């Protein structure tokens, strides 16, 4: 009578199961990191695109406006938390640290300067969940036809933000900031 010893021992099965589990764990961790990187990239891209669009709208208004702005320009040594100003026919209303999409919340919107501020059709320049952290439009000291523009836009929930920046850790992939500065020269005098 011969004994058939084909098969695996329990120790061999435990080792194989452990190795397979470690490989699955590493693959899962890698996929989670890829997902976080993807969502962080989407949030950053969206925020940067909005910042570029805002800067483009402002620079066009300044370049092609033949008049000096009316209203109070934002910025200076002491940031003005909210206000409105007109360049040409476009009115800009801004409110610092106000998140778009909350009840009554707007950050930076445009309307027609020739119409009443409260009845004119308004267009929000920032996306939902974004807020205007810093905003400055100042005449250049050396040239009255030049303006320095600075903006900082934040995207994310309040619990993800700290002192105007994104916190690291859990949920940081859903938070982004974008800052832009430029000098614009008025083309039409």
C-alpha positions as CSV (number, residue, x, y, z in Angstrom):
1,X,0.0,0.0,0.0
2,X,1.5,3.3,-1.1
3,X,0.7,6.6,0.5
4,X,0.0,9.5,-1.9
5,X,1.6,12.7,-0.5
6,X,0.5,15.1,-3.3
7,X,-0.9,18.4,-2.2
8,X,0.0,21.4,0.0
9,X,0.6,21.5,3.7
10,X,-1.2,24.0,5.9
11,X,2.0,25.9,6.4
12,X,2.5,26.3,2.6
13,X,-1.1,27.5,2.2
14,X,-0.6,30.1,5.0
15,X,2.5,31.5,3.4
16,X,0.9,31.7,0.0
17,X,-2.2,33.4,1.4
18,X,0.0,35.9,3.3
19,X,2.0,36.8,0.2
20,X,-1.1,37.1,-1.9
21,X,-2.8,39.4,0.8
22,X,0.3,41.7,0.9
23,X,0.3,42.0,-2.8
24,X,-3.5,42.8,-2.8
25,X,-2.9,45.4,0.0
26,X,-0.2,47.1,-1.9
27,X,-2.3,47.2,-5.1
28,X,-5.2,48.7,-3.2
29,X,-3.0,51.3,-1.6
30,X,-1.6,52.2,-5.0
31,X,-5.1,52.6,-6.5
32,X,-6.2,54.8,-3.7
33,X,-3.2,57.1,-4.2
34,X,-3.8,57.3,-7.9
35,X,-7.4,58.3,-7.2
36,X,-6.4,61.0,-4.7
37,X,-3.8,62.4,-7.2
38,X,-6.5,62.4,-9.9
39,X,-9.0,64.4,-7.7
40,X,-6.3,66.7,-6.5
41,X,-5.4,67.4,-10.2
42,X,-9.0,68.0,-11.1
43,X,-9.5,70.5,-8.2
44,X,-6.2,72.3,-9.0
45,X,-7.0,72.6,-12.7
46,X,-10.5,73.8,-12.1
47,X,-9.4,76.5,-9.6
48,X,-6.5,77.6,-11.8
49,X,-8.8,77.9,-14.9
50,X,-11.3,80.0,-12.9
51,X,-8.4,82.3,-11.7
52,X,-7.2,82.7,-15.3
53,X,-10.7,83.5,-16.5
54,X,-11.2,86.1,-13.8
55,X,-7.9,87.6,-14.6
56,X,-8.7,87.7,-18.3
57,X,-12.0,89.4,-17.7
58,X,-10.5,92.0,-15.5
59,X,-7.5,92.7,-17.8
60,X,-9.9,93.1,-20.8
61,X,-12.1,95.5,-18.9
62,X,-9.0,97.6,-17.9
63,X,-7.3,97.5,-21.3
64,X,-10.3,98.6,-23.3
65,X,-11.9,101.0,-20.8
66,X,-11.4,104.6,-21.7
67,X,-12.5,105.9,-18.4
68,X,-11.0,105.8,-14.9
69,X,-12.8,103.2,-12.7
70,X,-15.7,104.3,-10.5
71,X,-16.4,102.9,-7.1
72,X,-13.8,101.7,-4.6
73,X,-11.1,99.5,-5.9
74,X,-10.3,96.5,-3.7
75,X,-7.0,96.0,-1.9
76,X,-4.5,98.5,-0.6
77,X,-2.9,98.3,2.8
78,X,-6.1,97.3,4.5
79,X,-8.1,94.8,2.4
80,X,-11.7,95.9,1.8
81,X,-14.0,92.9,2.6
82,X,-16.6,93.8,0.0
83,X,-17.6,96.4,-2.5
84,X,-18.1,97.1,-6.2
85,X,-16.4,99.1,-8.9
86,X,-16.9,99.7,-12.6
87,X,-14.4,99.5,-15.4
88,X,-16.1,100.8,-18.6
89,X,-19.5,99.2,-18.8
90,X,-18.7,96.2,-16.5
91,X,-19.4,96.3,-12.8
92,X,-17.5,94.0,-10.5
93,X,-19.0,93.1,-7.1
94,X,-16.8,91.2,-4.7
95,X,-17.0,89.7,-1.2
96,X,-13.9,88.3,0.4
97,X,-14.1,84.9,2.1
98,X,-17.6,84.2,0.9
99,X,-18.2,80.8,-0.6
100,X,-20.2,80.5,-3.8
101,X,-23.1,78.2,-3.5
102,X,-24.0,78.9,0.1
103,X,-27.2,80.8,0.9
104,X,-26.8,84.2,-0.6
105,X,-23.1,83.6,-1.1
106,X,-21.2,85.2,-3.9
107,X,-17.5,85.9,-4.3
108,X,-17.0,87.9,-7.5
109,X,-19.7,88.7,-10.0
110,X,-20.2,91.0,-12.9
111,X,-23.2,93.1,-14.1
112,X,-23.9,96.0,-16.3
113,X,-22.7,99.4,-14.9
114,X,-25.4,101.2,-16.9
115,X,-28.2,99.4,-14.9
116,X,-29.1,99.5,-11.2
117,X,-26.7,97.4,-9.2
118,X,-29.5,95.3,-7.6
119,X,-31.7,94.7,-10.7
120,X,-29.0,94.1,-13.3
121,X,-28.4,90.5,-14.5
122,X,-25.4,89.2,-12.5
123,X,-22.8,86.6,-13.6
124,X,-20.7,84.8,-11.0
125,X,-17.1,84.4,-12.1
126,X,-16.1,81.8,-9.5
127,X,-17.4,78.2,-9.4
128,X,-19.4,76.5,-6.7
129,X,-17.5,75.9,-3.5
130,X,-14.9,78.6,-4.4
131,X,-14.2,81.8,-2.4
132,X,-12.1,84.9,-3.0
133,X,-9.3,84.9,-0.4
134,X,-7.5,88.0,-1.6
135,X,-8.3,90.6,-4.3
136,X,-6.6,93.8,-5.2
137,X,-6.8,96.2,-8.2
138,X,-4.5,99.1,-7.6
139,X,-3.3,101.9,-9.9
140,X,0.5,101.7,-10.5
141,X,2.4,104.5,-8.8
142,X,4.5,105.3,-11.8
143,X,1.8,105.2,-14.5
144,X,-1.9,106.3,-14.0
145,X,-2.9,104.1,-17.0
146,X,-1.5,100.9,-15.4
147,X,-3.1,98.7,-12.8
148,X,-1.7,95.9,-10.6
149,X,-4.1,93.0,-10.1
150,X,-3.8,90.3,-7.5
151,X,-6.2,87.5,-6.8
152,X,-6.2,84.4,-4.7
153,X,-9.0,81.8,-5.1
154,X,-9.7,78.9,-2.7
155,X,-11.7,75.8,-3.4
156,X,-12.8,73.4,-0.7
157,X,-14.8,73.0,2.4
158,X,-14.1,75.0,5.5
159,X,-12.7,72.1,7.4
160,X,-10.1,71.5,4.7
161,X,-8.7,75.1,4.9
162,X,-6.4,76.7,7.3
163,X,-5.2,80.3,7.1
164,X,-6.1,80.5,3.4
165,X,-4.3,77.3,2.5
166,X,-5.2,73.7,2.2
167,X,-4.6,71.4,5.1
168,X,-2.7,68.2,4.4
169,X,-4.2,64.8,5.3
170,X,-7.6,63.2,4.7
171,X,-9.7,65.1,2.2
172,X,-6.9,67.3,0.9
173,X,-7.4,66.1,-2.6
174,X,-10.7,68.1,-2.6
175,X,-9.0,71.4,-1.8
176,X,-7.0,73.8,-4.0
177,X,-5.7,77.4,-4.2
178,X,-4.7,79.6,-7.1
179,X,-2.9,82.9,-6.9
180,X,-2.3,85.2,-9.9
181,X,-0.7,88.7,-10.1
182,X,-0.3,90.9,-13.2
183,X,0.2,94.4,-14.4
184,X,-2.2,95.7,-17.0
185,X,-1.8,98.9,-19.1
186,X,-4.9,100.6,-20.4
187,X,-4.8,100.8,-24.2
188,X,-7.6,103.4,-24.7
189,X,-7.2,106.8,-23.1
